[in-house]
Amino acid sequence: MYIPKNFVFKHQDDLLEFIKANSFGLIINGNEQMVPVATHLPFAIEHQNGQLILKSHFAKANTQWKSIEEKSVLVVFSGPHAYISPKNYEKIESVPTWNYVAVHVYGTVSLIWEREEILRVLSATINFYDKDYNEQWKSLPKEYIDRMIKGIVAFKLEVSNIQGVKKLSQNKTRLEREKIINDLQSHSDLGDQQLAMYMRKEL
């Protein structure tokens, strides 16, 4: 991942908090023909014995799972992003840019076939996204759950490397950054407003 020195995450905990807050990721690998394949998935993020683990599942009809086991994969987590106008800069000789936050996670995938382990993945996902659904989930008939399980392929990803970039105009003056924040906050787009919040934390 290309990370200019001005835009690095300063703390590892910030990377983890970011992927937890932006956990709908894009998992990417090369298939048997070395063609890149990718799927957008929600991930549950856990720590097991000091190891960062991502858990999710494919629809079984999605053939990406057939080329992913024990392979090195990339998962991209994207945050807010927005066009930054040079009107906010002090110098006339300025050009537009794009501010954004993103984290790349690298690791190895293990597919999960045992029923109880699949249920643990689904439970981890429910607990991560919708704890209130637990009671309803536990009340579902075993036959129904088993039919659902037959339509998915669960997996876990053991993280070997995690990298992030926060391009939030840190290389600009405080005045310029404040003008950019105010400009973004004036927009109706919620993504622009969220990016302004990220930028304010960096002031």
C-alpha positions in Angstrom: 0.0 0.0 0.0 1.4 3.4 -0.9 1.4 5.5 2.2 3.1 9.0 2.1 4.8 9.7 5.4 2.4 12.6 6.2 -0.6 10.2 6.0 0.3 7.2 8.2 -1.9 5.9 11.1 0.0 6.8 14.2 -1.3 4.0 16.4 -2.1 0.4 15.7 -5.3 0.6 17.8 -6.6 3.3 15.4 -6.3 0.8 12.6 -8.4 -1.7 14.4 -11.0 0.8 15.4 -11.2 1.9 11.8 -11.9 -1.6 10.4 -14.5 -2.2 13.2 -16.3 1.0 12.3 -16.0 0.3 8.5 -16.3 -3.5 8.5 -17.9 -4.0 5.1 -14.8 -5.0 3.2 -13.7 -6.1 -0.2 -11.8 -9.4 -0.3 -9.5 -9.9 -3.3 -7.4 -12.7 -4.6 -6.3 -14.3 -7.9 -8.2 -17.3 -9.1 -6.7 -20.4 -10.8 -6.3 -18.4 -14.0 -4.6 -15.6 -12.1 -7.5 -13.3 -12.8 -8.3 -11.0 -9.9 -11.6 -11.8 -8.2 -13.3 -9.8 -5.4 -16.4 -9.9 -3.2 -17.9 -7.3 -0.9 -18.6 -8.9 2.5 -19.3 -7.9 6.1 -16.6 -9.1 8.5 -16.6 -9.8 12.2 -13.3 -8.8 13.8 -11.9 -10.9 16.7 -8.7 -11.5 18.7 -7.8 -15.1 19.4 -4.7 -15.7 21.5 -3.2 -12.4 20.3 -4.0 -13.2 16.7 -6.3 -10.8 14.7 -9.0 -12.8 12.9 -11.5 -11.8 10.4 -14.6 -14.0 9.9 -17.2 -14.0 7.2 -18.9 -16.2 4.6 -19.4 -16.4 0.9 -22.6 -17.5 -0.8 -21.8 -21.0 -2.0 -22.8 -20.0 -5.6 -20.0 -17.4 -5.5 -17.0 -19.4 -6.8 -14.4 -17.2 -5.3 -14.2 -19.5 -2.3 -12.9 -22.3 -4.6 -9.6 -20.3 -5.3 -9.0 -18.7 -1.9 -8.1 -21.4 0.7 -4.5 -21.2 2.1 -3.9 -18.3 -0.4 -2.6 -14.8 0.4 -5.5 -12.4 0.2 -6.2 -8.7 0.5 -9.2 -7.2 2.3 -9.8 -3.5 1.7 -11.8 -1.4 4.2 -12.8 2.0 3.0 -13.9 5.0 4.9 -15.2 8.4 4.0 -13.7 10.2 1.0 -14.3 13.5 -0.8 -13.1 15.8 -3.5 -11.0 18.7 -2.0 -11.2 22.0 -3.9 -8.1 24.2 -4.3 -10.4 27.2 -3.4 -9.6 26.3 0.2 -5.8 26.8 -0.2 -3.9 30.0 0.4 -1.8 29.8 -2.8 -3.3 30.3 -6.2 -0.9 27.7 -7.6 -2.8 24.8 -6.2 -4.5 21.8 -7.7 -7.5 19.7 -6.6 -7.0 16.4 -4.7 -9.0 13.7 -2.9 -9.0 13.0 0.8 -9.8 9.6 2.1 -9.2 6.9 4.8 -8.6 3.3 4.0 -7.0 0.2 5.6 -5.6 -2.9 3.8 -5.5 -6.2 5.6 -3.4 -9.1 4.4 -3.7 -12.7 5.5 -4.4 -16.3 4.8 -7.9 -17.9 4.5 -9.1 -21.1 6.0 -12.4 -22.5 4.8 -14.7 -23.9 7.5 -16.9 -27.0 6.9 -17.8 -28.3 10.3 -21.3 -27.4 11.3 -20.5 -26.2 14.8 -17.6 -24.0 13.5 -19.9 -22.5 10.8 -22.4 -21.7 13.6 -19.6 -20.0 15.5 -18.8 -17.8 12.5 -22.5 -16.9 12.1 -22.8 -16.2 15.8 -19.7 -14.0 15.7 -21.3 -12.0 12.9 -24.6 -11.6 14.7 -22.9 -10.5 17.9 -20.8 -8.0 15.9 -23.6 -6.5 13.9 -27.0 -7.2 15.6 -26.9 -8.6 19.2 -30.6 -8.1 19.5 -31.2 -10.7 16.8 -29.6 -13.4 18.9 -32.8 -14.6 20.6 -34.6 -14.8 17.3 -31.6 -16.7 15.7 -31.5 -19.2 18.6 -35.3 -19.8 18.2 -35.1 -20.8 14.5 -35.7 -24.5 13.7 -32.6 -26.6 13.2 -33.9 -27.7 9.8 -34.1 -24.1 8.7 -30.7 -23.2 9.9 -29.2 -26.3 8.2 -30.8 -25.3 4.9 -29.2 -21.8 5.3 -25.8 -23.3 6.1 -25.9 -25.4 3.0 -26.0 -22.2 0.9 -22.8 -20.6 2.3 -19.1 -21.2 2.7 -17.8 -19.8 6.0 -14.1 -18.8 6.5 -11.7 -17.2 8.8 -8.7 -15.0 7.8 -5.6 -14.9 10.0 -4.2 -11.4 9.6 -0.4 -11.2 8.8 -0.2 -7.5 8.0 -2.3 -4.4 8.3 -1.7 -1.0 6.7 -3.6 2.2 6.6 -3.6 5.6 5.1 -5.3 8.7 6.4 -5.1 11.4 3.7 -6.6 14.3 5.5 -4.7 17.3 4.3 -2.1 16.9 7.1 0.5 18.5 4.7 -1.5 21.8 4.6 -1.5 24.7 7.0 -4.0 24.7 9.9 -5.9 27.6 8.3 -6.3 25.6 5.0 -7.4 22.5 6.9 -10.0 24.5 8.9 -11.3 26.0 5.6 -11.5 22.5 4.1 -13.4 21.2 7.1 -15.8 24.0 7.1 -16.4 23.5 3.3 -17.0 19.8 3.8 -19.4 20.4 6.7 -21.4 22.7 4.5 -22.2 19.9 2.0 -25.4 17.9 2.2 -23.4 14.7 1.5 -23.1 12.7 4.7 -19.7 11.2 3.5 -18.3 14.7 3.2 -19.5 15.6 6.7 -18.0 12.4 8.1 -14.7 13.1 6.5 -14.8 16.6 8.1 -15.1 14.8 11.5 -12.0 12.7 10.7 -10.1 15.8 9.7 -11.0 17.7 12.8 -9.6 14.9 15.0 -6.2 15.4 13.2 -6.0 19.2 13.9 
